[in-house]
């Protein structure tokens, strides 16, 4: 049995006296997609930022299994090492694609940039990869030299996903990746993500308030409420046989999906 | 293969607690014990609300349980689905259990043929072989070939149910859980499903099924197991 890719123990983050994340522990194994569900303000995004090296937790540790050096404490390393790890091993898909893209350069350059950040130098190869990823996320490759500023929200989100996956990260964090989009665009993007997760054996943590997103994409689900994990398990178990009062309320409040 | 036990449920208890109804406690299964061997088809019987579907869902670990065990022989190791880790449960579902639920949960944009192929690809069968077997199954279940490349979202209830059946039988899993597989089907398709279940038994699968249709039950079941509703105070 392999070691977990990510192991979180007792993670706590407070804003003033209020704990946005309270003593959270869980493991993620390679090839697993984990959904973190809960309502606005439950601490989902704070958790994701603490896991992905963007926000230092007040207590607890986040251990990441590196390719060569075994498990390392994400918050016990230098800022520079953490940034390098984020570039080489992680991806982060923001809810608003504009937070994860550079709008002053072309779509193709947005995708290729990640490869250059990890040392790729051959222009033709980079462009070839960017083109391949444009088509993997179902974007018209003819438009790779246009700025994503001119793209629709759904297209921008596809560019952001391509930009994150092109460097083959070992773990992808996603914060409400489909939340800002029209329902029809959402469905296509979800299906694209589902296909990519299957084909690439993606390890991912997806924060969402949408239970249908969890059902479609995630093997396992954590339910957060008031900064605590109140329930966790296989996604279909959590959604079909919720045990905790809060989860039952959440599941029964959702429109059938 | 005969006399090899593949399913062993022991004193299984399951109740639901409805927190939004002042913690109302609904007992469904109380001390249920049942085992099944290779080649057997056990028909789970009992009135509506007796817990037939719940029993299957507990064995699939779709529902959690409060006491007892629900063990399945997985690659020659007994795994208790009631207490197994999520990753173990997923492995058992992939390699050992074929579960045909009452309704197909459609995945947007995925074609019928791909849905049926998926469980075979998941256990490492070659794409060509998987495609051929999926086609054979869809033909046997009378799904017109013009529908194979379409996502089943727009199919009729009976067509969706047959896609579900084809998917459940595709990878020839050693344990099969069938929740009213023939409910929405006409005579010709009922016959096709009966034949699939008999074949599964012949290759040594243990089948646990709910069959409301008596003719189907008589045609496939080797024995019956009756569930009784649990008294509310149990």
Interface residues (C-beta under 8 A of the other chain):
Chain A: X29 X32 X187 X188 X190 X191 X194 X216 X219 X220 X233 X234 X236 X237 X240 X241 X243 X244 X245 X248 X249 X252
Chain B: X16 X17 X18 X19 X20 X57 X61 X62 X63 X64 X86 X87 X89 X90 X107 X108 X109 X110
